[in-house]
Amino acid sequence: MFKKILIANRGEIALRVIRTCREMGIKTVAVYSTADEESLHVRFADEAVCIGPPPSNLSYLKMANIIAAAEITNADAIHPGYGFLAENAKFSKICAEHGIKFIGASPEMIEKMGDKATAKATMKAAGVPTIPGSEGILSSYEEAEKVADEIGYPVMLKATAGGGGKGMRAVWDKKDLKKAWESARQEAGAAFGNDGMYMEKLIEEPRHIEIQIVADSTGKACHLSERDCSIQRRHQKLTEETPSPFMTKKLRKEMGDAAVRAAEYIKYEGAGTIEFLVDKHRNFYFMEMNTRIQVEHPITEQVIDYDLIREQILVAAGIPISGKDYFPQLHAIECRINAEDPYNDFRPSPGKITVLHAPGGHGIRLDTHVYAGYTIPPNYDSMIAKLITTAQTREEAINKMKRALDEFVIEGIKTTIPFHRQLMDDPNYLAGNYTTAFMNDFKMLPQED
């Protein structure tokens, strides 16, 4: 087992990893930019090393600084969390070259599954359902036009190096394809330095449902059931739940089996997520694989009593998994609390938190790195907390979330707490009747005086 793990991340996920390491008797090293000097992950780690100024490219993305921090503190492993370098093949390779265990996927696996076109071809070979579309990257606009005619409109253009909704365009009619092709390529080139595009059939009324998997070095994999992540804004998840209100026992088994098949086919090692689009007829299609821990992993932990960070560490240390598939015994919902103003188009709201009162009680979990007096820097993602409720039924979990959101007080900045509170009263949400287009029609009610 590892003696000391450096966490190459910040905020709540860094604190989350530190907590599990402490329970396992493993020493921890926090890294931080000068903007994060007062963050709780810095205070709770056994050691902390400043790795640069606030901009991510000069600190949390600066591989040389992170490796140097690991070497001077004698860390024998690095946990990357999510975001930043978590799915960076070069960083995974550099860790191996320096004799430091990267608690995540191998460079080869990240490269294979990180490129969406390659990942789709791999999953097709594994017998996992994939969305009809182009065979790999489109070589020209003429090829895009030909593929669209073959699979039929509507279609979706996607950047092969995409993420966060960038380089994606839905095209409903042939006359709009040229304009969409040019703007998507331009956006992808600017965002990723890669304007490669591929095309898929646009799935109507889709739900975004992912399957959590864990696999070990022996080639064995298991699944930990699903998470419904369909409520999104600009392809960014806002809230998640498990089990999905759309799921049936038959569909859960089919999707779980497909996810395990996918992981074992590529000989995956570690925790990962196979993400699917599910249409209104409950046909499911592989979308992408995330070769890291997910933001929304706590809801899976809550419904099956399973520490995913601990399992990541055990697998990285060469300890085999049980191989047993898990199914939810309870219902859990996660609301991502962001420092954003939901009454002003979710505009970021960094600044100093003057008052903070955290909700509590049975079935309430709050993962956060902020506190009263903490200043949220403007340099990073705006998520400041994850509020999770767990109960016997979906209705009870929603009622618990309403109560927890009513208790949750953050002053000094704007947050998305009012949005989530209104969401919990929305008739379509309450009925479990939502798709990835849910936010297109959602309107915030006026603020009460």
C-alpha positions in Angstrom: 0.0 0.0 0.0 1.1 3.6 -0.7 2.7 5.5 2.1 2.0 9.0 0.8 -0.3 10.3 -1.9 -0.1 13.7 -3.5 -3.5 15.1 -4.7 -3.0 17.0 -7.9 -6.2 19.0 -7.6 -8.0 21.5 -5.5 -11.2 22.2 -3.7 -13.8 19.6 -2.6 -12.3 16.7 -4.5 -8.9 17.2 -3.0 -10.5 17.3 0.4 -12.5 14.2 -0.4 -9.4 12.2 -1.3 -7.6 13.4 1.8 -10.4 12.1 4.0 -10.2 8.6 2.6 -6.4 8.5 2.7 -6.5 9.5 6.4 -9.0 6.6 7.1 -6.6 4.3 5.3 -3.6 5.5 7.2 -2.0 7.1 4.2 -0.2 10.4 4.4 -1.2 13.2 2.0 0.3 16.1 0.2 -1.8 19.0 -1.0 -0.7 21.2 -3.9 -2.1 24.7 -4.2 -1.8 27.9 -6.2 -1.4 31.2 -4.4 -5.1 31.8 -4.9 -5.9 28.6 -2.9 -3.7 29.2 0.1 -6.7 29.4 2.5 -8.6 26.5 1.0 -9.5 23.6 3.4 -7.7 21.0 1.4 -4.4 22.8 2.2 -5.2 22.9 5.9 -6.3 19.2 6.1 -3.4 17.6 4.3 -0.3 16.4 6.1 1.9 18.5 3.9 1.2 21.3 1.4 3.3 22.7 -1.5 2.6 25.9 -3.4 3.0 25.1 -7.1 2.5 28.5 -8.7 0.3 31.6 -9.3 -3.5 31.5 -9.8 -3.8 30.7 -13.6 -4.3 26.9 -14.0 -1.7 26.7 -16.8 0.9 28.0 -14.3 -0.1 25.8 -11.4 -2.6 22.9 -11.5 -1.7 22.1 -15.1 2.0 22.6 -14.7 3.2 19.0 -14.8 6.9 19.8 -13.9 5.8 21.7 -10.7 3.5 18.8 -9.6 6.1 16.1 -10.2 8.7 18.3 -8.3 6.3 18.6 -5.4 5.8 14.8 -5.4 9.6 14.2 -5.4 10.5 16.7 -2.7 7.8 15.2 -0.4 8.6 11.6 -1.3 5.1 10.8 -2.4 4.8 7.4 -4.0 1.5 8.0 -5.8 -0.6 10.9 -7.3 -4.3 11.1 -7.3 -5.5 13.5 -10.0 -9.2 13.9 -8.9 -11.3 15.1 -11.9 -10.6 17.9 -14.4 -7.1 19.4 -14.7 -4.7 16.5 -15.4 -7.0 13.6 -14.6 -7.3 12.4 -18.2 -4.0 13.7 -19.5 -2.1 10.8 -21.1 1.2 12.7 -21.0 1.0 13.3 -17.3 0.1 9.6 -16.6 3.2 8.7 -18.6 5.5 11.2 -16.8 4.3 9.8 -13.4 5.3 6.3 -14.5 8.7 7.5 -15.8 9.4 9.0 -12.4 8.4 5.9 -10.5 5.2 7.5 -9.1 1.9 5.6 -9.4 -0.8 7.5 -11.2 -4.1 6.6 -9.5 -6.0 6.6 -12.8 -5.9 5.2 -16.3 -2.7 4.3 -18.2 -1.5 6.6 -20.9 -2.6 4.1 -23.6 -6.1 3.9 -22.1 -6.5 7.6 -21.8 -5.5 8.1 -25.4 -7.7 5.2 -26.7 -10.8 6.5 -24.8 -10.1 10.2 -24.8 -10.4 10.5 -28.6 -14.2 10.2 -29.1 -14.0 8.8 -32.7 -11.5 6.1 -31.6 -13.5 5.3 -28.5 -16.6 4.8 -30.6 -14.9 2.4 -33.0 -13.5 0.5 -30.0 -16.9 0.2 -28.3 -18.4 -1.0 -31.6 -15.8 -3.8 -31.8 -16.7 -4.7 -28.2 -20.3 -5.2 -29.1 -21.5 -2.1 -27.2 -24.4 -0.2 -29.0 -23.1 3.0 -30.7 -24.9 5.9 -32.3 -25.1 5.6 -36.1 -22.7 8.0 -37.7 -19.3 8.6 -39.5 -16.6 6.0 -39.3 -14.0 8.1 -37.5 -13.0 11.7 -38.3 -14.7 13.3 -41.3 -12.1 14.2 -44.0 -14.1 17.0 -45.6 -17.4 18.8 -45.8 -18.4 16.7 -48.7 -18.0 13.5 -46.6 -20.0 15.2 -43.8 -22.8 15.9 -46.4 -22.7 12.3 -47.6 -22.8 10.7 -44.1 -25.7 13.0 -43.1 -27.7 11.9 -46.2 -27.0 8.3 -45.3 -28.1 8.3 -41.7 -30.8 11.0 -42.1 -31.4 14.3 -40.4 -31.3 15.5 -37.6 -27.6 14.9 -37.1 -25.0 16.1 -34.5 -21.6 17.4 -35.5 -19.0 16.8 -32.7 -15.4 17.8 -32.1 -13.3 14.6 -31.7 -11.3 16.4 -28.9 -14.4 18.0 -27.5 -15.7 18.5 -24.0 -18.0 20.9 -22.1 -20.2 21.2 -25.2 -17.6 23.0 -27.3 -17.5 22.1 -31.0 -21.0 20.6 -31.0 -23.8 21.5 -33.4 -27.2 20.0 -33.9 -28.3 20.2 -37.6 -32.0 19.6 -38.4 -31.9 20.4 -42.1 -29.5 19.9 -44.9 -29.4 23.7 -45.8 -27.9 24.4 -42.3 -25.1 21.8 -42.5 -22.4 24.0 -44.1 -22.7 26.9 -41.6 -22.7 24.4 -38.7 -19.7 22.6 -40.1 -17.6 25.8 -40.3 -18.6 27.2 -36.9 -18.1 23.9 -35.1 -14.6 23.5 -36.6 -13.6 27.0 -35.8 -14.8 26.7 -32.2 -13.1 23.3 -31.7 -9.8 24.6 -33.2 -9.8 27.6 -30.8 -10.7 25.5 -27.7 -8.6 22.3 -28.3 -6.1 23.1 -31.0 -7.8 20.3 -33.0 -10.6 20.9 -35.4 -11.3 17.3 -36.3 -15.0 16.5 -36.5 -17.2 13.4 -36.6 -20.9 13.0 -37.0 -23.7 11.1 -35.3 -27.4 10.7 -35.6 -29.1 13.1 -33.3 -30.9 11.1 -30.6 -34.3 12.7 -29.9 -35.6 13.2 -26.4 -32.4 11.8 -25.0 -31.5 11.1 -21.4 -27.8 11.1 -20.3 -27.4 8.0 -18.2 -24.0 6.7 -17.1 -22.8 3.5 -15.6 -20.1 3.5 -12.9 -17.5 0.7 -13.4 -14.5 -0.5 -11.5 -11.9 -2.8 -13.0 -8.6 -4.3 -11.7 -5.3 -5.3 -13.2 -6.5 -8.9 -13.6 -8.9 -7.8 -16.3 -12.0 -8.2 -14.1 -14.6 -5.5 -14.0 -17.9 -4.8 -12.2 -20.6 -2.1 -12.4 -22.1 -0.1 -9.6 -25.3 0.7 -11.5 -26.4 4.0 -13.1 -26.6 7.8 -12.5 -29.1 9.9 -14.4 -27.3 13.2 -15.4 -29.9 14.5 -17.9 -30.5 17.9 -16.2 -27.8 20.0 -17.8 -27.2 23.6 -19.0 -24.9 24.0 -22.0 -23.8 20.4 -21.6 -22.8 21.0 -17.9 -24.5 18.8 -15.4 -26.6 20.6 -12.7 -28.0 17.7 -10.7 -27.8 13.9 -10.8 -29.7 11.1 -9.2 -29.6 7.3 -8.8 -31.5 5.2 -9.6 -32.8 6.9 -12.7 -36.6 7.4 -12.7 -36.5 6.3 -16.3 -34.7 3.0 -15.7 -36.3 -0.5 -15.7 -34.7 -3.7 -14.3 -34.3 -5.0 -17.8 -32.6 -1.8 -19.1 -30.4 -1.6 -16.0 -29.1 -5.2 -16.6 -28.5 -4.5 -20.3 -26.7 -1.3 -19.7 -24.7 -2.7 -16.8 -23.6 -5.7 -18.8 -22.6 -3.5 -21.7 -20.5 -1.3 -19.5 -18.7 -4.3 -18.0 -18.2 -5.8 -21.4 -16.7 -2.5 -22.6 -14.3 -2.2 -19.6 -13.1 -5.8 -19.9 -12.7 -5.6 -23.7 -10.2 -2.7 -23.3 -8.6 -4.3 -20.2 -9.4 -1.1 -18.2 -7.9 -0.6 -14.7 -9.4 1.7 -12.1 -12.7 3.6 -11.6 -14.4 4.9 -14.8 -17.7 5.8 -16.2 -19.3 4.5 -19.4 -21.7 7.3 -20.6 -24.8 6.5 -22.7 -27.5 8.4 -24.4 -30.9 6.7 -24.0 -33.7 7.6 -26.3 -37.5 7.8 -25.5 -37.9 4.1 -26.6 -35.2 3.1 -24.1 -32.6 2.2 -26.7 -29.2 3.1 -25.4 -26.0 4.1 -27.2 -22.4 4.6 -26.1 -21.5 8.3 -25.9 -18.1 8.4 -24.2 -15.9 7.0 -21.4 -14.5 9.0 -18.6 -11.3 7.5 -17.3 -11.5 9.1 -13.9 -13.6 9.7 -10.8 -16.7 11.7 -11.6 -18.0 14.8 -9.8 -21.2 13.0 -9.1 -19.7 9.8 -7.6 -21.1 10.5 -4.1 -24.6 9.4 -5.0 -23.4 6.0 -6.1 -21.5 5.7 -2.8 -24.6 6.6 -0.8 -27.0 4.0 -2.4 -24.6 1.1 -2.2 -22.4 2.0 0.8 -19.1 1.9 -1.2 -16.1 4.3 -1.0 -15.1 4.8 -4.6 -11.9 6.7 -3.8 -10.8 3.9 -1.5 -11.5 1.4 -4.3 -9.4 3.5 -6.7 -6.5 3.4 -4.3 -6.8 -0.3 -3.7 -6.9 -1.1 -7.4 -3.9 1.1 -8.1 -2.0 -0.8 -5.4 -2.7 -4.0 -7.2 -5.5 -5.4 -5.0 -8.2 -7.2 -7.0 -11.9 -6.2 -6.9 -14.7 -8.6 -5.7 -16.1 -8.7 -9.2 -19.7 -8.3 -7.9 -22.1 -6.0 -9.6 -24.0 -3.6 -7.3 -27.6 -2.3 -7.5 -29.1 0.7 -5.6 -30.9 -0.1 -2.4 -31.8 3.5 -1.7 -32.4 6.8 -3.7 -29.9 9.6 -3.8 -29.9 13.1 -5.4 -27.0 15.5 -5.8 -27.3 19.2 -6.4 -24.2 21.0 -7.5 -24.0 24.3 -5.7 -22.1 26.8 -7.9 -21.0 30.4 -7.2 -23.3 31.7 -9.9 -26.4 33.9 -10.2 -29.3 31.9 -11.5 -31.3 35.1 -11.9 -28.7 36.5 -14.2 -28.1 33.8 -16.7 -25.9 31.9 -14.2 -23.2 34.5 -14.3 -20.2 33.5 -12.1 -20.1 35.2 -8.7 -16.7 34.9 -7.1 -16.0 36.7 -3.9 -15.9 36.4 -0.1 -18.4 34.2 1.8 -19.6 36.3 4.8 -22.0 33.8 6.2 -22.3 30.0 5.8 -24.8 27.7 7.5 -24.6 24.1 6.3 -27.6 21.8 6.4 -27.5 18.6 8.5 -29.6 15.7 9.7 -30.3 12.2 8.6 -29.4 11.4 5.0 -27.6 14.7 4.3 -24.1 14.8 2.9 -22.2 18.0 2.0 -18.9 17.8 0.1 -17.3 21.3 0.2 -14.1 23.1 0.7 -15.6 26.5 1.6 -16.4 28.2 4.9 -17.5 31.6 6.3 -14.6 34.0 5.6 -13.4 32.1 2.5 -12.8 34.0 -0.7 -13.8 32.2 -3.9 -11.2 32.9 -6.5 -12.3 33.8 -10.1 -9.7 31.5 -11.7 -11.4 28.1 -11.5 -14.7 26.2 -12.0 -17.5 27.8 -10.0 -18.7 24.7 -8.1 -18.3 25.3 -4.4 -20.3 22.4 -2.9 -22.2 19.2 -3.6 -25.3 18.6 -1.6 -26.5 15.0 -1.5 -29.6 13.6 0.1 -30.3 9.9 0.5 -33.6 8.2 1.4 -35.7 5.1 0.9 -37.6 6.5 -2.0 -37.2 9.2 -4.7 -40.1 11.2 -3.1 -38.4 11.1 0.3 -35.0 12.1 -1.2 -36.7 15.1 -3.0 -38.4 16.2 0.2 -35.2 15.9 2.1 -33.4 18.0 -0.5 -36.1 20.7 -0.2 -35.5 20.9 3.5 -31.7 20.8 3.1 -31.7 23.6 0.5 -34.0 25.7 2.8 -31.4 25.3 5.6 -28.4 26.0 3.4 -27.4 29.6 3.9 -24.5 31.2 1.9 -24.2 35.0 2.0 -21.7 37.4 0.4 -22.0 35.8 -3.1 -24.7 34.5 -5.4 -25.3 30.8 -5.6 -27.4 28.3 -7.4 -29.3 27.2 -4.2 -32.5 29.1 -5.4 -32.4 27.3 -8.7 -32.2 23.9 -7.1 -35.0 24.8 -4.7 -37.3 25.7 -7.6 -36.2 22.6 -9.5 -37.4 20.5 -6.6 -40.9 21.9 -7.0 -41.0 21.6 -10.8 -43.9 19.2 -11.9 -41.9 17.6 -14.7 -38.9 17.0 -12.4 -41.2 15.6 -9.7 -42.7 13.2 -12.2 -39.2 12.1 -13.4 -40.2 13.4 -16.8 -37.0 15.1 -18.1 -34.4 14.9 -20.8 -31.2 16.7 -21.7 -33.4 19.5 -23.1 -35.1 20.2 -19.8 -33.3 23.5 -19.2 -34.5 24.9 -22.5 -37.9 25.5 -21.1 -37.1 26.0 -17.4 -37.6 29.6 -16.2 -36.6 30.9 -12.8 -39.5 32.4 -10.8 -39.1 35.9 -9.5 -37.2 36.3 -6.2 -39.3 36.8 -3.1 -38.9 40.1 -1.3 
